Amino acid sequence: MLYDLKKRIFLLKSFYQTQSIKATQRAFQAEFKCSTSPGPSVIKNIVSTFEKGGSVVCTTKNKKPPSEKREEAKNQLKTLITEDPTLSTRKAASAIGVSQTLILTILHDDLHLKPYKFHNFQALEDADYEKRLIFANWFISLPKLTEMFMFFSDEAYFYLRLPINKQNNRYWGDTDQLYTVEVPLHDEKILVWCAISASKCIGPYFFDGSVNSTNYLHMLKTFFCPRVWRIKDHQKYYFQQDGATPHTANVVQQYLSETFKRKFIDKKKWPLRSPDLNPCDFFLWGYLKQRAYKPLPKTLKDFKFNITREINKLSTEILKIFFFEFSEKV
């Protein structure tokens, strides 16, 4: 850990006054009201630096200028990466004629580049572009701040066990110990439904098994709509759902049309394959899956408790951020 000039001067003065490492550490904790303190080696290094150079400021050794070979490799690599940012370090090393280790060093230290992962997006069909444009024009025509009165809904599966990522999960050792992880053929999972607005989240609702038009309609009638009706100015709210088969069933569409009337974003209005427009997709599910495994659930009951806890902790400030992001996307 690096310490600023004020702390380094305090450590130096305290050491000379007490001539004790432990006393200096206790004085540091009391002065800066922290539970940790610099280690003995840090304090000794500050004292040594002062006694040798009369200053507590860290001085860095003059670095050797890069070799001509490295400079040439850097220029070639910069050109290659500009032309193809997906170029692997192995292929770059082969093309330039240097080691892969040098390529990694140049990328990190000289070019200050970092590796980023690809992001997958759902491919749009030709007809989707026109429908997204129609939806955007409809949304723009709405009164100002209408997005504050919109409920977006969706369901997602949550698996009880954290998935093992073969690319990122590793263990350290001097030899391959053939560590294995037991995973069930069919992991236990929960189907979670939520509806979120810029001010609140209605949910979670846990479906038993898969969703069909019957149990989805039952959820709307007994869980979602009664909670909406208890909201002040509930008549101002719009309701969105995607084009999943249970959502587009005639009985469901008819019920929602009668309940929300013109404020129901039906299957004709909502563009298909548009998770980037639904805050449940581009925010809520990822947010929950980062937090619902802490502490790691052992049973589905524990898992439901974790999910419910995290949803209840969602603040209006967080929701507003993502609803303004939605309006900007449209």
C-alpha positions as CSV (number, residue, x, y, z in Angstrom):
1,M,0.0,0.0,0.0
2,L,1.3,3.5,-0.9
3,Y,1.2,6.2,1.8
4,D,0.9,9.9,1.1
5,L,3.4,12.5,2.2
6,K,1.5,13.4,5.4
7,K,1.4,9.8,6.6
8,R,5.1,9.1,5.8
9,I,6.2,12.2,7.7
10,F,4.0,11.2,10.7
11,L,5.5,7.7,10.7
12,L,9.1,9.1,10.6
13,K,8.4,11.5,13.5
14,S,6.7,8.9,15.6
15,F,9.5,6.4,15.1
16,Y,12.2,8.9,16.1
17,Q,10.1,9.9,19.2
18,T,9.4,6.4,20.4
19,Q,12.3,4.4,18.8
20,S,9.7,1.5,18.6
21,I,8.0,0.0,15.6
22,K,5.0,-1.2,17.6
23,A,4.6,2.2,19.3
24,T,4.7,3.9,15.9
25,Q,2.1,1.5,14.5
26,R,-0.2,2.3,17.5
27,A,0.3,6.0,17.1
28,F,-0.6,5.7,13.4
29,Q,-3.8,3.9,14.1
30,A,-4.8,6.5,16.8
31,E,-3.9,9.4,14.5
32,F,-5.7,8.2,11.4
33,K,-8.5,6.2,13.1
34,C,-7.9,3.0,11.3
35,S,-7.7,-0.6,12.3
36,T,-4.6,-1.4,10.3
37,S,-1.1,0.1,10.3
38,P,2.0,-0.1,8.1
39,G,4.2,-3.1,8.5
40,P,7.6,-3.0,10.0
41,S,9.3,-3.2,6.6
42,V,7.4,-0.1,5.5
43,I,8.4,2.0,8.5
44,K,12.0,0.8,8.2
45,N,12.1,1.7,4.6
46,I,10.8,5.3,5.2
47,V,13.4,5.8,8.0
48,S,16.2,4.4,5.7
49,T,15.1,6.6,2.8
50,F,15.2,9.7,5.0
51,E,18.6,8.8,6.5
52,K,20.1,8.2,3.1
53,G,18.7,11.1,1.1
54,G,17.2,13.5,3.7
55,S,13.7,13.0,2.3
56,V,10.7,10.7,2.9
57,V,9.6,11.0,-0.8
58,C,10.0,7.7,-2.7
59,T,12.5,8.0,-5.4
60,T,12.4,5.7,-8.4
61,K,15.4,4.3,-10.1
62,N,16.1,5.5,-13.6
63,K,14.8,3.0,-16.0
64,K,16.9,1.9,-18.9
65,P,15.6,3.1,-22.2
66,P,13.8,0.4,-24.2
67,S,16.0,-1.5,-26.6
68,E,15.7,-1.0,-30.3
69,K,14.2,-4.5,-30.7
70,R,11.5,-3.7,-28.2
71,E,10.7,-0.3,-29.8
72,E,10.5,-2.0,-33.2
73,A,8.3,-4.7,-31.8
74,K,6.0,-2.1,-30.1
75,N,5.5,-0.2,-33.4
76,Q,4.7,-3.4,-35.3
77,L,2.4,-4.6,-32.6
78,K,0.6,-1.3,-32.5
79,T,-0.1,-1.5,-36.2
80,L,-1.3,-5.1,-36.0
81,I,-3.6,-4.4,-33.1
82,T,-5.0,-1.3,-34.8
83,E,-5.8,-3.4,-37.9
84,D,-7.1,-6.4,-35.9
85,P,-8.0,-5.8,-32.2
86,T,-9.0,-9.5,-31.9
87,L,-5.4,-10.7,-32.8
88,S,-4.2,-13.3,-30.3
89,T,-0.9,-12.8,-28.5
90,R,0.4,-16.1,-29.9
91,K,-0.2,-15.0,-33.5
92,A,1.2,-11.6,-32.8
93,A,4.4,-13.1,-31.4
94,S,4.7,-15.3,-34.4
95,A,4.1,-12.5,-36.9
96,I,6.7,-10.1,-35.2
97,G,9.2,-12.8,-34.3
98,V,9.4,-12.2,-30.6
99,S,8.3,-14.2,-27.5
100,Q,4.7,-14.2,-26.3
101,T,5.9,-12.9,-23.0
102,L,7.3,-9.8,-24.6
103,I,4.1,-9.2,-26.5
104,L,2.1,-9.3,-23.2
105,T,4.6,-6.9,-21.6
106,I,4.4,-4.4,-24.5
107,L,0.6,-4.5,-24.5
108,H,0.4,-3.9,-20.8
109,D,3.3,-1.6,-20.1
110,D,4.0,0.3,-23.3
111,L,0.6,0.4,-25.1
112,H,-1.4,0.4,-21.9
113,L,-4.1,-1.9,-23.3
114,K,-6.3,-4.3,-21.5
115,P,-8.1,-7.5,-22.7
116,Y,-11.9,-7.1,-22.8
117,K,-14.5,-9.8,-23.4
118,F,-16.9,-9.9,-26.3
119,H,-20.5,-9.1,-25.6
120,N,-23.2,-11.1,-27.3
121,F,-26.4,-9.4,-28.6
122,Q,-29.4,-11.1,-30.1
123,A,-29.5,-10.9,-33.9
124,L,-32.3,-8.9,-35.3
125,E,-34.4,-10.0,-38.3
126,D,-35.2,-7.6,-41.2
127,A,-38.7,-6.9,-39.9
128,D,-37.4,-6.0,-36.4
129,Y,-35.8,-2.8,-37.5
130,E,-39.0,-1.3,-38.7
131,K,-40.9,-2.4,-35.6
132,R,-38.2,-0.9,-33.3
133,L,-38.5,2.3,-35.2
134,I,-42.3,2.4,-34.8
135,F,-41.9,1.7,-31.1
136,A,-39.3,4.5,-30.7
137,N,-41.6,7.0,-32.5
138,W,-44.5,6.0,-30.3
139,F,-42.4,6.3,-27.1
140,I,-41.1,9.8,-28.2
141,S,-44.7,10.9,-28.7
142,L,-45.6,10.2,-25.1
143,P,-45.7,13.0,-22.5
144,K,-42.5,13.9,-20.8
145,L,-41.3,11.6,-18.0
146,T,-43.7,8.8,-19.0
147,E,-40.9,6.3,-18.5
148,M,-41.4,7.0,-14.7
149,F,-44.7,5.3,-15.0
150,M,-43.8,2.1,-16.8
151,F,-43.6,-1.4,-15.5
152,F,-41.3,-3.7,-17.5
153,S,-41.6,-7.4,-16.7
154,D,-39.8,-10.6,-17.5
155,E,-38.9,-14.0,-16.0
156,A,-35.5,-15.8,-15.8
157,Y,-34.1,-19.0,-14.5
158,F,-31.7,-19.0,-11.5
159,Y,-29.7,-22.1,-10.9
160,L,-28.9,-23.2,-7.4
161,R,-25.2,-23.9,-8.0
162,L,-22.8,-21.4,-9.4
163,P,-21.7,-22.5,-12.9
164,I,-18.1,-23.7,-13.3
165,N,-16.4,-21.5,-15.9
166,K,-13.7,-23.7,-17.5
167,Q,-12.1,-20.6,-19.0
168,N,-11.7,-18.6,-15.7
169,N,-11.9,-21.1,-12.8
170,R,-8.4,-22.5,-12.0
171,Y,-6.5,-24.0,-9.1
172,W,-2.9,-23.5,-8.3
173,G,-0.3,-26.3,-7.9
174,D,3.1,-27.6,-9.0
175,T,1.5,-30.5,-10.8
176,D,-1.9,-31.4,-12.3
177,Q,-3.8,-33.0,-9.4
178,L,-6.9,-33.7,-11.6
179,Y,-9.2,-31.8,-9.3
180,T,-12.8,-32.5,-10.2
181,V,-16.1,-30.8,-9.4
182,E,-19.3,-32.8,-9.0
183,V,-22.2,-31.3,-10.8
184,P,-25.7,-32.8,-11.1
185,L,-27.0,-33.8,-14.5
186,H,-30.0,-31.6,-14.0
187,D,-29.3,-28.7,-11.5
188,E,-32.1,-27.4,-9.4
189,K,-33.4,-24.1,-10.5
190,I,-36.0,-21.4,-9.8
191,L,-38.1,-19.5,-12.3
192,V,-38.3,-15.9,-11.1
193,W,-40.7,-13.2,-12.4
194,C,-40.4,-9.5,-11.7
195,A,-41.8,-6.2,-12.8
196,I,-39.8,-3.1,-12.2
197,S,-40.5,0.6,-12.6
198,A,-38.5,3.7,-12.0
199,S,-39.6,3.7,-8.4
200,K,-40.4,0.1,-7.3
201,C,-40.0,-3.6,-8.0
202,I,-43.0,-5.9,-7.8
203,G,-41.7,-9.4,-7.1
204,P,-40.2,-11.8,-7.0
205,Y,-42.8,-14.3,-8.0
206,F,-41.6,-17.9,-8.1
207,F,-43.2,-20.2,-10.6
208,D,-43.4,-23.9,-9.9
209,G,-42.1,-25.5,-13.0
210,S,-42.4,-23.8,-16.4
211,V,-44.7,-20.9,-17.4
212,N,-47.9,-21.4,-19.4
213,S,-50.8,-19.1,-20.2
214,T,-52.8,-20.5,-17.3
215,N,-50.4,-20.0,-14.4
216,Y,-49.1,-16.7,-15.9
217,L,-52.6,-15.3,-16.0
218,H,-53.2,-16.5,-12.5
219,M,-50.1,-14.7,-11.4
220,L,-51.2,-11.4,-13.0
221,K,-54.7,-11.6,-11.4
222,T,-53.6,-12.7,-7.9
223,F,-50.1,-11.2,-7.5
224,F,-49.2,-8.4,-9.9
225,C,-52.3,-6.4,-10.6
226,P,-53.5,-6.2,-6.9
227,R,-50.2,-4.7,-6.0
228,V,-50.3,-2.2,-8.8
229,W,-53.8,-1.1,-7.8
230,R,-52.4,-0.2,-4.3
231,I,-50.0,2.3,-5.9
232,K,-50.9,5.9,-5.8
233,D,-51.9,7.1,-9.3
234,H,-51.8,3.5,-10.5
235,Q,-53.9,4.5,-13.5
236,K,-50.9,6.3,-15.0
237,Y,-48.8,3.2,-15.3
238,Y,-48.0,1.3,-18.5
239,F,-47.3,-2.4,-18.5
240,Q,-44.8,-4.2,-20.8
241,Q,-44.1,-7.9,-21.4
242,D,-42.1,-9.6,-24.1
243,G,-43.3,-12.0,-26.9
244,A,-43.0,-15.3,-25.0
245,T,-45.8,-17.7,-25.8
246,P,-47.5,-17.6,-22.4
247,H,-47.5,-13.8,-22.7
248,T,-49.1,-13.6,-26.1
249,A,-51.9,-16.0,-25.5
250,N,-55.3,-14.5,-26.3
251,V,-56.7,-14.8,-22.8
252,V,-53.6,-13.0,-21.4
253,Q,-53.7,-10.2,-24.0
254,Q,-57.4,-9.7,-23.5
255,Y,-57.1,-9.5,-19.7
256,L,-54.2,-7.0,-19.8
257,S,-56.0,-4.9,-22.5
258,E,-59.0,-4.7,-20.3
259,T,-56.9,-3.9,-17.2
260,F,-54.5,-1.3,-18.6
261,K,-56.4,-0.3,-21.7
262,R,-54.3,1.9,-23.9
263,K,-51.4,1.7,-21.4
264,F,-50.8,-2.0,-22.2
265,I,-47.8,-2.4,-24.5
266,D,-49.2,-5.4,-26.3
267,K,-47.6,-7.9,-28.7
268,K,-48.3,-5.7,-31.7
269,K,-46.4,-2.7,-30.1
270,W,-43.4,-4.3,-28.4
271,P,-40.6,-5.2,-30.8
272,L,-39.4,-8.7,-30.6
273,R,-35.7,-9.6,-29.8
274,S,-35.2,-6.4,-27.8
275,P,-33.6,-7.2,-24.5
276,D,-31.6,-4.0,-24.8
277,L,-34.9,-2.1,-24.2
278,N,-36.0,-4.0,-21.2
279,P,-34.4,-3.0,-17.9
280,C,-35.1,-6.5,-16.5
281,D,-32.8,-7.9,-19.2
282,F,-30.0,-5.3,-19.3
283,F,-29.9,-4.7,-15.6
284,L,-32.1,-6.7,-13.1
285,W,-31.1,-10.3,-13.9
286,G,-27.4,-9.6,-14.0
287,Y,-27.6,-7.5,-10.8
288,L,-29.4,-10.3,-8.9
289,K,-27.2,-13.1,-10.1
290,Q,-24.1,-11.2,-8.8
291,R,-25.7,-11.0,-5.3
292,A,-28.1,-13.8,-4.8
293,Y,-25.2,-16.3,-4.3
294,K,-24.0,-14.5,-1.2
295,P,-24.1,-16.4,1.1
296,L,-24.0,-19.5,-1.1
297,P,-27.5,-21.1,-0.9
298,K,-27.7,-24.8,0.0
299,T,-31.4,-25.3,-0.7
300,L,-34.0,-23.7,-3.0
301,K,-35.5,-22.1,0.1
302,D,-32.2,-20.4,0.9
303,F,-32.0,-19.3,-2.7
304,K,-35.5,-17.8,-2.7
305,F,-34.6,-15.9,0.5
306,N,-31.4,-14.5,-1.0
307,I,-33.3,-13.3,-4.2
308,T,-36.1,-11.8,-2.2
309,R,-33.6,-10.0,0.1
310,E,-31.7,-8.4,-2.8
311,I,-34.9,-7.3,-4.6
312,N,-36.1,-5.7,-1.4
313,K,-32.8,-3.8,-1.1
314,L,-33.2,-2.2,-4.6
315,S,-33.4,1.6,-4.1
316,T,-35.3,4.1,-6.1
317,E,-32.0,5.8,-7.0
318,I,-30.7,2.7,-8.6
319,L,-33.9,2.0,-10.6
320,K,-34.1,5.6,-11.9
321,I,-30.6,5.3,-13.3
322,F,-31.5,2.4,-15.5
323,F,-34.9,3.8,-16.5
324,F,-33.2,6.9,-17.8
325,E,-30.8,4.6,-19.6
326,F,-33.8,2.9,-21.2
327,S,-35.2,6.3,-22.4
328,E,-31.8,7.2,-23.9
329,K,-31.7,3.9,-25.8
330,V,-35.1,4.5,-27.3
